[in-house]
């Protein structure tokens, strides 16, 4: 079979969640001996992180904007290649396509009510684009893949789709996330001068709960004798200052480190150096960073909402993300109870064994086969 897979953003330098999902699955598909030929459709970029192989060909499509890339260039090349199936991996797809379509719909957060606009113009435009396109393509999809049973149910109920059209396929995590006996200080000190810090991976998306996380950290500092610093990824100083002023906690800024974007290859060193990983999101369809931290043996503090308990499991520290005091208390419990800390570290290492990119890739191939064998 000839399978086209949309991976538009994987060559950009500042990759994020969905980019890493498709990149890791493609690497696993290269290892498969399934007889398929995979055509990977990408936009040009500086980080050529995937190489061609016997069963995988990379095709770069040049286009000035994402909507034109997806709605014009993508269906045109699919038609020229005469592929058997197109898999779009990042929530949206062409409104017109002449082959069976598979869509990975990571979540439908953008179809749910929101409290305010995104502070990022890029995110705001993307929100409007998805709201316009997604409802119009769903009925054309032979299969919709999402990343958790929670999100699977949400999509079926919210969009009134048949049960058999939507299926859950779990994400995995990269195997370079593993416990390290010796820390790489050259990497760590690019971001923070010492280890045993608290680590928060956020961005300007309101669902990441940055304001309450900072409030929780301020409550922690009032009680802790160690006063561990907080490393914050993906937030700029101006935005952090705004949140600190909003919460009335500007005095904690001296304990914060905010280097901005952290390269994926550096994350394993930082997870290993961290005392704990904070992931108190309001809403997640999966949550790969939880797996990465747990795979490094770092305890996580995360939310009791959405798909997070499904992924983290019942043995994880699950808090109410709307309650900063509960977040602070969880940090203090880890800090003051070494037995509990070691228990959480061991739990995470055991839990992540249930997830693998190989499992994800194998599930994708089964879906491709089921669609084309019926055609």
C-alpha positions as CSV (number, residue, x, y, z in Angstrom):
1,X,0.0,0.0,0.0
2,X,1.1,3.6,-0.6
3,X,0.3,5.7,2.5
4,X,0.7,9.5,2.5
5,X,1.3,11.0,6.0
6,X,1.0,14.7,6.7
7,X,3.9,15.8,9.0
8,X,3.9,19.5,8.1
9,X,5.8,20.9,11.0
10,X,8.4,18.2,11.9
11,X,11.3,20.1,10.3
12,X,10.8,23.2,12.3
13,X,13.4,23.8,15.1
14,X,10.9,24.7,18.0
15,X,8.9,21.5,17.8
16,X,6.0,20.9,20.2
17,X,3.7,18.0,21.2
18,X,2.0,17.0,18.0
19,X,5.3,17.4,16.0
20,X,7.1,14.9,18.3
21,X,4.1,12.4,18.2
22,X,4.2,12.1,14.4
23,X,8.0,12.2,14.3
24,X,8.4,9.3,16.7
25,X,5.7,7.2,15.0
26,X,7.4,7.8,11.6
27,X,10.7,6.5,13.0
28,X,8.9,3.4,14.2
29,X,7.1,2.9,10.9
30,X,10.5,2.8,9.2
31,X,11.3,-0.3,11.3
32,X,8.1,-2.0,10.3
33,X,8.2,-4.9,7.7
34,X,4.7,-4.3,6.6
35,X,5.2,-4.0,2.9
36,X,3.8,-0.4,2.8
37,X,5.5,2.6,1.2
38,X,5.2,5.8,3.2
39,X,5.2,9.2,1.7
40,X,5.9,11.9,4.3
41,X,4.6,15.3,3.4
42,X,6.4,18.2,5.2
43,X,7.1,21.9,5.0
44,X,10.8,22.9,4.6
45,X,12.6,23.6,7.8
46,X,16.1,23.8,9.3
47,X,15.9,20.7,11.5
48,X,16.0,17.7,9.0
49,X,15.3,15.2,11.8
50,X,14.1,12.4,9.6
51,X,15.9,10.6,6.9
52,X,14.5,8.6,4.0
53,X,14.6,4.8,4.0
54,X,13.7,1.9,1.8
55,X,10.0,2.2,2.9
56,X,9.8,6.0,3.6
57,X,10.1,8.9,1.2
58,X,10.1,12.6,2.3
59,X,8.4,15.2,0.1
60,X,8.8,18.9,0.9
61,X,5.9,21.1,-0.1
62,X,6.6,24.9,-0.3
63,X,3.7,27.2,0.5
64,X,3.5,30.6,2.1
65,X,0.8,29.8,4.7
66,X,-0.4,26.8,6.6
67,X,-4.0,27.0,5.2
68,X,-2.8,27.1,1.6
69,X,-0.3,24.3,2.4
70,X,-3.0,22.1,3.8
71,X,-6.0,23.0,1.5
72,X,-4.2,23.4,-1.8
73,X,-0.7,21.9,-1.9
74,X,-1.4,18.8,0.2
75,X,-4.4,17.4,-1.8
76,X,-2.6,18.2,-5.0
77,X,0.5,16.1,-4.2
78,X,-1.7,13.3,-2.8
79,X,-3.5,13.2,-6.2
80,X,-0.2,13.2,-8.1
81,X,1.3,10.4,-6.0
82,X,-1.7,8.2,-6.5
83,X,-1.5,7.0,-2.9
84,X,-4.1,4.7,-1.4
85,X,-4.7,6.7,1.8
86,X,-3.9,10.0,3.5
87,X,-3.3,10.3,7.2
88,X,-3.4,13.9,8.6
89,X,-1.8,13.9,12.0
90,X,-2.4,17.4,13.5
91,X,-6.1,18.0,14.1
92,X,-7.0,19.3,10.6
93,X,-7.1,18.1,7.0
94,X,-8.0,19.2,3.5
95,X,-11.7,19.9,2.9
96,X,-11.3,18.0,-0.4
97,X,-9.4,14.8,-0.8
98,X,-9.7,12.1,-3.5
99,X,-8.5,9.2,-1.3
100,X,-9.6,7.7,2.0
101,X,-8.8,10.0,4.9
102,X,-7.5,9.2,8.4
103,X,-7.4,12.1,10.9
104,X,-5.6,12.2,14.2
105,X,-7.7,14.5,16.3
106,X,-5.6,15.1,19.5
107,X,-8.4,17.0,21.2
108,X,-11.4,19.2,20.6
109,X,-10.4,21.9,23.2
110,X,-10.9,24.5,20.5
111,X,-14.5,23.6,20.1
112,X,-15.2,24.0,23.8
113,X,-16.1,27.3,25.6
114,X,-13.1,29.3,26.6
115,X,-12.7,32.2,29.1
116,X,-10.5,34.5,27.1
117,X,-8.5,34.8,23.9
118,X,-5.1,33.3,23.6
119,X,-2.3,35.8,24.3
120,X,-0.4,34.4,21.3
121,X,-1.6,35.6,17.8
122,X,-0.4,32.4,16.3
123,X,-2.4,30.3,18.7
124,X,-5.4,32.5,18.2
125,X,-5.4,32.2,14.4
126,X,-4.9,28.5,14.8
127,X,-7.9,28.3,17.1
128,X,-10.2,30.0,14.5
129,X,-8.8,27.9,11.6
130,X,-9.5,24.6,13.5
131,X,-13.0,25.7,14.4
132,X,-13.7,26.4,10.8
133,X,-12.2,23.3,9.2
134,X,-12.7,20.4,11.7
135,X,-16.5,20.2,11.7
136,X,-16.5,20.1,7.9
137,X,-14.1,17.2,7.5
138,X,-15.2,14.8,10.2
139,X,-17.8,13.0,8.1
140,X,-15.3,12.5,5.3
141,X,-12.9,10.6,7.6
142,X,-12.8,6.9,7.3
143,X,-11.3,6.8,10.8
144,X,-10.6,9.4,13.5
145,X,-7.7,8.6,15.8
146,X,-7.4,10.2,19.2
147,X,-5.0,9.7,22.0
148,X,-7.0,8.6,25.0
149,X,-10.3,6.9,25.9
150,X,-11.3,10.2,27.7
151,X,-10.9,12.2,24.5
152,X,-12.5,9.4,22.4
153,X,-15.7,9.7,24.4
154,X,-15.6,13.5,24.4
155,X,-15.2,13.6,20.6
156,X,-18.0,11.0,20.0
157,X,-20.4,12.8,22.3
158,X,-19.6,16.4,21.3
159,X,-19.6,15.8,17.6
160,X,-22.3,13.0,17.5
161,X,-20.1,10.6,15.6
162,X,-20.6,6.8,15.3
163,X,-18.7,4.8,17.9
164,X,-16.8,2.8,15.2
165,X,-15.5,6.0,13.6
166,X,-13.4,7.1,16.5
167,X,-10.7,5.0,18.2
168,X,-8.1,5.7,20.9
169,X,-4.4,5.0,20.3
170,X,-2.1,5.9,23.1
171,X,1.1,8.0,22.6
172,X,4.5,6.7,23.7
173,X,7.7,8.4,24.8
174,X,11.2,8.4,23.5
175,X,13.5,5.8,25.0
176,X,16.3,8.4,25.7
177,X,14.2,9.4,28.7
178,X,15.7,7.1,31.3
179,X,17.2,7.5,34.8
180,X,20.8,8.8,34.7
181,X,23.3,8.1,37.5
182,X,25.6,11.0,36.3
183,X,24.0,14.3,35.5
184,X,25.1,16.3,32.4
185,X,26.0,19.6,34.0
186,X,26.8,21.2,30.6
187,X,23.2,20.8,29.6
188,X,21.6,21.6,33.0
189,X,23.5,24.8,33.6
190,X,22.3,26.2,30.3
191,X,19.0,26.6,32.0
192,X,19.5,26.6,35.8
193,X,22.6,26.7,38.0
194,X,21.8,23.8,40.4
195,X,19.8,20.5,40.6
196,X,16.9,19.4,42.7
197,X,14.7,22.1,41.4
198,X,11.0,22.0,40.6
199,X,10.2,21.8,36.9
200,X,7.1,23.3,35.2
201,X,6.6,22.8,31.5
202,X,4.0,25.4,30.5
203,X,3.1,27.9,27.8
204,X,0.6,30.7,27.4
205,X,-2.3,28.4,26.7
206,X,-4.7,28.9,29.6
207,X,-5.1,25.1,30.0
208,X,-1.5,24.9,31.2
209,X,-2.6,26.6,34.4
210,X,0.5,28.8,34.8
211,X,-1.0,31.4,37.1
212,X,-2.2,28.9,39.7
213,X,1.1,27.0,39.4
214,X,3.0,30.1,40.3
215,X,0.5,30.8,43.2
216,X,1.1,27.3,44.4
217,X,4.8,27.8,44.3
218,X,4.5,31.0,46.3
219,X,2.6,29.0,49.0
220,X,5.3,26.3,48.9
221,X,8.0,28.9,49.5
222,X,6.3,30.2,52.6
223,X,6.6,26.8,54.3
224,X,9.6,25.1,52.8
225,X,13.0,25.4,54.5
226,X,14.8,24.3,51.3
227,X,13.0,26.7,48.9
228,X,13.8,24.9,45.8
229,X,14.0,27.1,42.7
230,X,11.4,26.7,39.9
231,X,12.4,26.1,36.3
232,X,9.7,27.3,33.9
233,X,9.9,26.2,30.2
234,X,8.2,28.0,27.3
235,X,7.2,31.2,29.1
236,X,8.8,34.6,28.5
237,X,9.7,37.0,31.3
238,X,7.0,39.6,30.3
239,X,4.3,37.0,30.6
240,X,5.6,35.7,33.9
241,X,5.7,39.2,35.2
242,X,2.1,39.7,34.2
243,X,1.1,36.6,36.1
244,X,3.1,37.5,39.2
245,X,1.5,40.9,39.4
246,X,-2.0,39.4,38.7
247,X,-1.5,37.0,41.7
248,X,0.2,39.5,43.9
249,X,3.3,37.4,44.3
250,X,6.1,39.4,42.6
251,X,8.4,38.6,45.5
252,X,9.0,35.1,44.3
253,X,10.6,36.1,41.1
254,X,14.1,35.7,42.5
255,X,13.5,31.9,42.8
256,X,12.3,31.6,39.1
257,X,14.3,30.5,36.1
258,X,12.7,31.0,32.7
259,X,15.0,30.2,29.7
260,X,12.1,30.0,27.2
261,X,12.0,27.1,24.8
262,X,13.9,24.0,26.0
263,X,15.3,21.8,23.3
264,X,13.8,18.3,23.4
265,X,17.3,16.7,23.5
266,X,18.0,18.6,26.8
267,X,14.8,17.5,28.5
268,X,16.0,14.1,29.7
269,X,18.9,15.8,31.6
270,X,16.6,18.3,33.2
271,X,14.0,15.7,34.2
272,X,16.8,13.7,35.8
273,X,18.1,16.8,37.6
274,X,14.7,17.9,38.8
275,X,13.3,17.1,42.3
276,X,9.7,16.9,40.9
277,X,7.8,17.7,37.8
278,X,4.7,19.9,38.0
279,X,2.0,19.2,35.4
280,X,-1.2,20.7,36.9
281,X,-3.0,21.2,33.6
282,X,-6.7,22.0,33.5
283,X,-7.3,19.9,30.4
284,X,-5.1,17.4,28.5
285,X,-6.0,14.8,26.0
286,X,-2.9,12.8,26.9
287,X,0.2,14.4,28.4
288,X,3.5,13.0,27.0
289,X,5.6,15.1,29.4
290,X,4.3,13.1,32.3
291,X,5.6,9.9,30.7
292,X,9.0,11.5,30.0
293,X,9.4,12.6,33.6
294,X,8.3,9.3,35.0
295,X,10.6,7.4,32.7
296,X,13.5,9.4,34.2
297,X,12.4,8.4,37.7
298,X,11.2,11.9,38.6
299,X,7.9,12.1,40.7
300,X,5.1,14.0,39.0
301,X,2.4,16.2,40.5
302,X,-0.5,16.4,38.1
303,X,-4.2,16.9,37.8
304,X,-7.2,14.7,38.5
305,X,-9.0,16.0,35.4
306,X,-9.6,15.0,31.8
307,X,-7.3,12.3,30.4
308,X,-4.6,12.8,32.9
309,X,-5.6,10.1,35.5
310,X,-6.0,7.6,32.6
311,X,-2.4,8.2,31.6
312,X,-0.7,8.9,34.9
313,X,-2.6,6.1,36.7
314,X,-4.2,5.9,40.1
315,X,-0.9,5.7,41.9
316,X,0.3,9.1,40.7
317,X,-0.1,12.3,42.8
318,X,-3.4,13.6,41.4
319,X,-4.4,17.1,42.7
320,X,-7.2,19.5,42.0
321,X,-5.6,21.9,39.5
322,X,-7.9,24.7,40.6
323,X,-6.5,24.6,44.2
324,X,-3.0,26.1,44.5
325,X,-2.8,25.0,48.1
326,X,-3.3,21.4,47.2
327,X,-0.5,21.7,44.6
328,X,1.8,23.3,47.3
329,X,0.9,20.6,49.8
330,X,1.8,17.8,47.3
331,X,5.3,19.4,46.7
332,X,5.8,19.6,50.5
333,X,4.8,16.0,51.0
334,X,7.4,14.9,48.5
335,X,10.0,17.2,50.1
336,X,9.3,16.0,53.7
337,X,8.6,12.3,53.2
338,X,11.5,10.5,51.6
339,X,9.7,7.1,51.7
340,X,6.8,8.7,49.8
341,X,9.2,10.3,47.3
342,X,10.9,7.0,46.6
343,X,7.6,5.3,46.2
344,X,6.5,7.8,43.6
345,X,9.7,7.5,41.7
346,X,9.4,3.7,41.5
347,X,5.7,3.9,40.6
348,X,6.5,6.2,37.6
349,X,9.2,3.9,36.3
350,X,6.8,0.9,36.4
351,X,3.8,2.9,34.9
352,X,5.6,4.0,31.7
353,X,6.3,0.5,30.6
354,X,2.7,0.4,29.4
355,X,3.4,3.0,26.7
356,X,5.6,2.7,23.6
357,X,5.9,4.4,20.2
358,X,6.2,0.9,18.7
359,X,2.7,0.1,20.1
360,X,1.4,3.3,18.6
361,X,2.9,2.6,15.1
362,X,1.6,-0.9,15.1
363,X,-1.9,0.3,15.9
364,X,-1.7,2.8,13.0
365,X,-0.8,0.1,10.6
366,X,-3.7,-2.0,11.7
367,X,-6.0,0.9,11.1
368,X,-4.6,1.5,7.6
369,X,-5.0,-2.2,6.8
370,X,-8.6,-2.3,8.1
371,X,-9.6,0.7,5.9
372,X,-7.9,-0.5,2.7
373,X,-8.9,-4.1,3.0
374,X,-12.5,-2.9,3.2
375,X,-12.2,-0.6,0.2
